Amino acid sequence: MDETPELITIELYRDALEADMAKTRLDSAGITSFLVGENAAMLYGTGLGGLQLQVSPKDEEDARSILNDPGPGNVEAPSAS
């Protein structure tokens, strides 16, 4: 009998674009993630409770670290003189 692994909601988003960007960050780091409420959001907007970003419990710590890392910051390109 196959048991579906339990997933943990690590973040809740009201903005679908922001949720997609977070999911893409996790996917690019090799962490499988799922957006719950995506279909309802397309039909009714995110006012019904937002989008839940979920991961496996074994990936929770790494996923939170990735999402909490602001990245290198705003690096200005050198001006063409």
N, CA, C and O atoms as a DFTB+ gen file, in Angstrom:
324 C
 N C O
     1  1       0.840      -1.179       0.000
     2  2       0.000       0.000       0.000
     3  2       0.887       1.245       0.000
     4  3       1.736       1.416       0.875
     5  1       0.680       2.108      -0.988
     6  2       1.452       3.348      -1.100
     7  2       0.859       4.413      -0.200
     8  3      -0.339       4.691      -0.256
     9  1       1.694       5.000       0.624
    10  2       1.233       6.102       1.452
    11  2       1.747       7.398       0.867
    12  3       2.925       7.512       0.528
    13  1       0.870       8.370       0.751
    14  2       1.266       9.683       0.272
    15  2       1.996      10.398       1.403
    16  3       1.474      10.496       2.514
    17  1       3.213      10.904       1.125
    18  2       3.930      11.599       2.195
    19  2       3.196      12.872       2.603
    20  3       2.606      13.564       1.774
    21  1       3.248      13.158       3.891
    22  2       2.623      14.367       4.406
    23  2       3.428      15.570       3.933
    24  3       4.658      15.525       3.891
    25  1       2.743      16.626       3.585
    26  2       3.410      17.855       3.163
    27  2       3.215      18.919       4.236
    28  3       2.237      18.902       4.983
    29  1       4.162      19.837       4.294
    30  2       4.129      20.925       5.269
    31  2       4.005      22.245       4.512
    32  3       4.727      22.489       3.545
    33  1       3.088      23.084       4.962
    34  2       2.954      24.420       4.380
    35  2       4.034      25.293       5.008
    36  3       4.068      25.481       6.224
    37  1       4.920      25.825       4.158
    38  2       6.007      26.653       4.671
    39  2       5.771      28.140       4.441
    40  3       6.432      28.982       5.048
    41  1       4.829      28.454       3.566
    42  2       4.555      29.874       3.292
    43  2       3.155      30.000       2.708
    44  3       2.663      29.087       2.046
    45  1       2.525      31.131       2.959
    46  2       1.205      31.445       2.422
    47  2       1.327      32.741       1.635
    48  3       1.864      33.731       2.131
    49  1       0.825      32.728       0.410
    50  2       0.945      33.892      -0.481
    51  2      -0.425      34.368      -0.926
    52  3      -1.318      33.562      -1.186
    53  1      -0.584      35.660      -1.010
    54  2      -1.794      36.261      -1.583
    55  2      -1.556      36.644      -3.045
    56  3      -2.507      36.818      -3.807
    57  1      -0.302      36.773      -3.428
    58  2       0.076      37.168      -4.785
    59  2       0.546      35.929      -5.543
    60  3       1.537      35.306      -5.162
    61  1      -0.168      35.567      -6.626
    62  2       0.151      34.359      -7.394
    63  2       1.543      34.441      -8.013
    64  3       2.247      33.433      -8.073
    65  1       1.953      35.621      -8.474
    66  2       3.276      35.763      -9.074
    67  2       4.371      35.519      -8.041
    68  3       5.364      34.850      -8.327
    69  1       4.190      36.060      -6.851
    70  2       5.155      35.866      -5.767
    71  2       5.240      34.373      -5.396
    72  3       6.328      33.852      -5.151
    73  1       4.097      33.702      -5.358
    74  2       4.064      32.271      -5.044
    75  2       4.804      31.474      -6.118
    76  3       5.573      30.566      -5.800
    77  1       4.574      31.811      -7.385
    78  2       5.258      31.121      -8.482
    79  2       6.763      31.344      -8.428
    80  3       7.538      30.427      -8.700
    81  1       7.178      32.552      -8.081
    82  2       8.616      32.840      -7.990
    83  2       9.256      32.028      -6.867
    84  3      10.360      31.510      -7.034
    85  1       8.580      31.909      -5.729
    86  2       9.104      31.126      -4.611
    87  2       9.196      29.653      -4.998
    88  3      10.188      28.992      -4.691
    89  1       8.173      29.139      -5.667
    90  2       8.182      27.743      -6.108
    91  2       9.324      27.512      -7.092
    92  3       9.995      26.482      -7.026
    93  1       9.549      28.443      -7.989
    94  2      10.636      28.327      -8.961
    95  2      11.992      28.307      -8.258
    96  3      12.875      27.544      -8.649
    97  1      12.169      29.135      -7.228
    98  2      13.428      29.135      -6.457
    99  2      13.681      27.766      -5.843
   100  3      14.798      27.251      -5.894
   101  1      12.637      27.180      -5.261
   102  2      12.797      25.865      -4.647
   103  2      13.065      24.795      -5.698
   104  3      13.935      23.943      -5.518
   105  1      12.318      24.844      -6.791
   106  2      12.517      23.870      -7.867
   107  2      13.936      23.927      -8.416
   108  3      14.542      22.890      -8.685
   109  1      14.469      25.138      -8.582
   110  2      15.827      25.281      -9.136
   111  2      16.886      24.788      -8.151
   112  3      18.009      24.484      -8.550
   113  1      16.530      24.708      -6.857
   114  2      17.443      24.185      -5.849
   115  2      17.268      22.671      -5.679
   116  3      17.926      22.057      -4.839
   117  1      16.385      22.080      -6.475
   118  2      16.180      20.638      -6.410
   119  2      15.181      20.203      -5.347
   120  3      15.122      19.025      -4.998
   121  1      14.392      21.146      -4.830
   122  2      13.383      20.824      -3.816
   123  2      12.015      20.798      -4.495
   124  3      11.570      21.793      -5.068
   125  1      11.368      19.657      -4.418
   126  2      10.035      19.527      -4.987
   127  2       9.044      20.259      -4.095
   128  3       9.003      20.052      -2.882
   129  1       8.248      21.120      -4.720
   130  2       7.275      21.895      -3.957
   131  2       5.951      21.918      -4.711
   132  3       5.891      21.643      -5.909
   133  1       4.899      22.253      -3.980
   134  2       3.557      22.263      -4.537
   135  2       2.839      23.527      -4.092
   136  3       2.997      23.980      -2.958
   137  1       2.051      24.089      -4.997
   138  2       1.201      25.231      -4.654
   139  2      -0.226      24.733      -4.518
   140  3      -0.824      24.279      -5.493
   141  1      -0.773      24.817      -3.317
   142  2      -2.142      24.399      -3.058
   143  2      -3.040      25.622      -3.180
   144  3      -2.760      26.671      -2.600
   145  1      -4.124      25.476      -3.942
   146  2      -5.054      26.580      -4.143
   147  2      -4.821      27.296      -5.454
   148  3      -5.442      28.324      -5.725
   149  1      -3.927      26.759      -6.270
   150  2      -3.578      27.410      -7.537
   151  2      -4.776      27.495      -8.482
   152  3      -5.002      28.539      -9.092
   153  1      -5.541      26.420      -8.612
   154  2      -6.690      26.424      -9.521
   155  2      -7.780      27.370      -9.034
   156  3      -8.370      28.099      -9.830
   157  1      -8.049      27.362      -7.740
   158  2      -9.061      28.266      -7.186
   159  2      -8.634      29.716      -7.371
   160  3      -9.467      30.582      -7.640
   161  1      -7.342      29.984      -7.228
   162  2      -6.843      31.349      -7.383
   163  2      -7.034      31.840      -8.813
   164  3      -7.324      33.015      -9.040
   165  1      -6.871      30.932      -9.779
   166  2      -7.062      31.336     -11.176
   167  2      -8.524      31.699     -11.434
   168  3      -8.814      32.602     -12.219
   169  1      -9.436      30.997     -10.777
   170  2     -10.859      31.251     -10.994
   171  2     -11.398      32.403     -10.154
   172  3     -12.174      33.226     -10.641
   173  1     -10.982      32.458      -8.889
   174  2     -11.605      33.392      -7.948
   175  2     -10.662      34.429      -7.361
   176  3     -11.090      35.266      -6.567
   177  1      -9.389      34.392      -7.734
   178  2      -8.412      35.270      -7.111
   179  2      -7.914      34.636      -5.824
   180  3      -8.352      33.547      -5.452
   181  1      -7.011      35.305      -5.154
   182  2      -6.411      34.728      -3.951
   183  2      -7.146      35.138      -2.677
   184  3      -6.643      34.903      -1.578
   185  1      -8.312      35.740      -2.803
   186  2      -9.070      36.176      -1.635
   187  2      -9.680      35.044      -0.833
   188  3     -10.196      35.275       0.261
   189  1      -9.633      33.830      -1.349
   190  2     -10.224      32.693      -0.650
   191  2      -9.265      32.055       0.340
   192  3      -9.556      30.975       0.853
   193  1      -8.157      32.673       0.619
   194  2      -7.221      32.101       1.585
   195  2      -5.805      32.039       1.066
   196  3      -4.904      31.614       1.789
   197  1      -5.588      32.442      -0.138
   198  2      -4.233      32.495      -0.669
   199  2      -3.735      31.162      -1.190
   200  3      -4.473      30.180      -1.269
   201  1      -2.478      31.163      -1.537
   202  2      -1.802      29.982      -2.066
   203  2      -0.842      29.448      -1.022
   204  3      -0.068      30.203      -0.434
   205  1      -0.893      28.157      -0.796
   206  2      -0.015      27.528       0.185
   207  2       1.144      26.858      -0.549
   208  3       0.928      26.028      -1.431
   209  1       2.358      27.216      -0.188
   210  2       3.540      26.572      -0.737
   211  2       3.922      25.437       0.201
   212  3       4.216      25.669       1.373
   213  1       3.918      24.209      -0.314
   214  2       4.160      23.040       0.519
   215  2       5.358      22.239       0.038
   216  3       5.646      22.173      -1.157
   217  1       6.052      21.631       0.999
   218  2       7.196      20.764       0.717
   219  2       7.122      19.545       1.626
   220  3       6.327      19.497       2.565
   221  1       7.953      18.576       1.330
   222  2       8.092      17.395       2.175
   223  2       8.745      17.797       3.497
   224  3       9.572      18.709       3.515
   225  1       8.397      17.142       4.595
   226  2       9.017      17.480       5.884
   227  2      10.544      17.411       5.845
   228  3      11.209      18.193       6.525
   229  1      11.106      16.496       5.066
   230  2      12.569      16.372       5.009
   231  2      13.223      17.573       4.319
   232  3      14.412      17.826       4.510
   233  1      12.450      18.313       3.517
   234  2      12.985      19.476       2.804
   235  2      12.650      20.799       3.481
   236  3      13.074      21.855       3.013
   237  1      11.894      20.755       4.578
   238  2      11.400      21.987       5.192
   239  2      12.515      22.959       5.570
   240  3      12.442      24.137       5.221
   241  1      13.524      22.498       6.261
   242  2      14.586      23.397       6.725
   243  2      15.323      24.050       5.555
   244  3      15.559      25.259       5.562
   245  1      15.686      23.250       4.551
   246  2      16.384      23.802       3.385
   247  2      15.491      24.783       2.627
   248  3      15.952      25.838       2.191
   249  1      14.224      24.436       2.474
   250  2      13.296      25.302       1.743
   251  2      13.142      26.656       2.443
   252  3      13.161      27.702       1.795
   253  1      12.990      26.628       3.758
   254  2      12.861      27.888       4.501
   255  2      14.137      28.723       4.376
   256  3      14.068      29.945       4.244
   257  1      15.290      28.073       4.417
   258  2      16.561      28.798       4.269
   259  2      16.648      29.479       2.913
   260  3      17.070      30.631       2.814
   261  1      16.249      28.768       1.876
   262  2      16.296      29.326       0.518
   263  2      15.355      30.520       0.397
   264  3      15.729      31.558      -0.149
   265  1      14.152      30.374       0.901
   266  2      13.172      31.464       0.783
   267  2      13.522      32.663       1.651
   268  3      13.151      33.789       1.321
   269  1      14.229      32.441       2.751
   270  2      14.612      33.547       3.639
   271  2      15.908      34.229       3.214
   272  3      16.259      35.275       3.759
   273  1      16.623      33.653       2.252
   274  2      17.868      34.237       1.762
   275  2      17.534      35.334       0.754
   276  3      16.968      35.045      -0.300
   277  1      17.873      36.582       1.057
   278  2      17.528      37.671       0.147
   279  2      18.342      37.677      -1.143
   280  3      18.014      38.409      -2.076
   281  1      19.388      36.878      -1.207
   282  2      20.217      36.852      -2.408
   283  2      21.308      37.900      -2.338
   284  3      21.534      38.501      -1.288
   285  1      21.988      38.121      -3.462
   286  2      23.133      39.028      -3.461
   287  2      22.769      40.504      -3.343
   288  3      23.654      41.341      -3.168
   289  1      21.498      40.833      -3.435
   290  2      21.108      42.235      -3.334
   291  2      21.116      42.905      -4.690
   292  3      21.323      42.263      -5.720
   293  1      20.893      44.181      -4.673
   294  2      20.887      44.952      -5.920
   295  2      22.303      45.330      -6.288
   296  3      22.918      46.193      -5.663
   297  1      22.801      44.681      -7.296
   298  2      24.151      44.979      -7.768
   299  2      23.988      45.844      -9.010
   300  3      23.358      45.447      -9.990
   301  1      24.569      47.032      -8.943
   302  2      24.457      47.938     -10.078
   303  2      25.440      47.544     -11.166
   304  3      26.593      47.209     -10.895
   305  1      24.967      47.591     -12.383
   306  2      25.832      47.312     -13.520
   307  2      26.762      48.499     -13.717
   308  3      26.361      49.642     -13.500
   309  1      27.999      48.241     -14.126
   310  2      28.908      49.364     -14.366
   311  2      28.373      50.243     -15.492
   312  3      27.834      49.753     -16.484
   313  1      28.534      51.546     -15.316
   314  2      28.026      52.457     -16.338
   315  2      28.959      52.463     -17.551
   316  3      30.180      52.365     -17.425
   317  1      28.351      52.580     -18.707
   318  2      29.129      52.634     -19.944
   319  2      29.576      54.066     -20.150
   320  3      28.771      54.937     -20.478
   321  1      30.874      54.306     -19.956
   322  2      31.386      55.680     -20.096
   323  2      32.092      55.845     -21.405
   324  3      32.591      56.930     -21.705
